[in-house]
Amino acid sequence: ITVFVSGATGFIALHVVDDLLKAGYKVIGSGRSQEKNDGLLKKFGNHPNLSMEIVKDIAAPGAFDEIFQKHGKQIKVVLHTASPFHFQTTDFEKDLLIPAVNGTKSILEAIKKYAADTVEKVVVTSSVAALATPEDMGNTSTVLTEKSWNRDTWESCLANAVAAYCGSKKFAEQAAWDFLKENQSNVKFTLSTVNPGYVFGPQMFADSLKNGVNTSSSIVAELVHSKVGSQFFNYSGSFIDVRDVSKAHLAAFEKPESAGERLVLSEDLFCSQDILDTLNEEFSQLKGKIAVGEPGSGPSFLEKSSCKLDNSKTKKLLGFKFYNFKNCIVDTASQMLEVQKET
Ligand code: NDP
C-alpha cells in the first residue's frame, strides 16, 4: 500500500513517515526543495520504500497535480499535513489562510482529477485551533469536543497572527469536509481529520533542533533556555505528544471507524508554568539557572484562564494511552539539552 504524505519534512510528519515505514507501507512524501528532500532521504538511510517529490508552494494553483498525475494510480492513502504554522507575518491572508485553504483544496482536486478510483482514505492534519477561537480557548465556561467549531469568520480572524493561524486551520478543514460533500459521486475516499492541541515531544531527528525549532516546540525551548528570574509568557491550552499524533495519523486511515471522524488529540491541559515546574524538578542541571515563576500555580492559573476539553470519543476510538505530561516534557527537554551540549 502506498501512502502520500504532504509536508513530509515537518516536525509531525517526520514521525508519521517513520511510523509508516516501520509498518511496511510505501511512502511518497513532498518537501519544498530538492535539498530538503535529499536531506530527508538521507536521514531515513535511503529507505527503499521511501521517495520524495517537490511541492515548492502548496498555495500555487494545481500544486499537487503533477504528483498525482505521475503516482496517482498507486496512491491509496493521502495524509495532508503541510500547512504554514508560524506567526512571523503581517500578511495573514497571503502567508497563513490562503496556503492552508488552497493547499487542502488543491490536493483534493488532484485526487479527483488523477486518482479518483485509487485513493481510498484521506487524512487532513487539522488542529484544536479549528475547534475554537483564541478567545473561546481562554473562556472557562467553554467545553470543546469533536463537534466544536472555531467561530471566527475570515474577516474576524485577521485580527492578529494567532487568530489568523487558528482561522487557517478552521477554513482548511472546512474546505475538506465541503469538498467531500460536493464530490460524493466523483471520488471514493473517506475523510478523517486529526486535530491535535499543542504538540510537544522529541524531534524525530535531533539535528532538526540545530536550524531553528518548529513553533510548538519553541514553547519548551524558550523555557529550557530561559534565565533565572526572567519573565515568561504563560501559554495555556491542551497538549499531546508528537509520537501519539503520529500514531493517530495511522489509526485515522487504518481503523474503519475513523472514517468521517475528527480525532481530537489532547492528553490534558497545561500551561508554561507546569513546563517550568517539570524542568526545575527533573533536570538538576537546570535548577537555579532557568526561570521559576510560581511553582505549583499552574492548576489554579488554568482554572481561571482556560476552557475545558472533552475528547473521550476520540480516546475510545483510538484505544491507546497517550504520553503523559511529565514523560512528554522530559523527553522533549532532554533532547534539547543533548543537542545544546554538542554545539
Ligand atoms: P512544521 O512547520 O514542522 O511542518 C509544516 C510543514 O508544512 C513543513 O514541512 C513545511 O515546509 C510545510 N509547509 C508550510 N507551508 C508550506 C507551503 N506554503 N508550501 C509547501 N509546504 C509548506 O509544523 P508541524 O509539524 O507542527 O505541523 C504539521 C501540521 O500539523 C500543520 O498542518 C499544523 O497546522 C498542524 N498542527 C500542529 C500543531 C503543533 O502544535 N505542532 C498542533 C495542531 C496542528 P517547510 O518547513 O519547508 O516550510
Residues whose N, C-alpha, C, O or C-beta is under 5 A from the ligand:
A	BS01	NDP	G7 A8 T9 G10 F11 I12 A13 R32 V55 K56 D57 I58 A59 T81 A82 S83 P84 F85 P99 T125 S126 S127 V128 P196 G197 Y198 V199 N214 S216
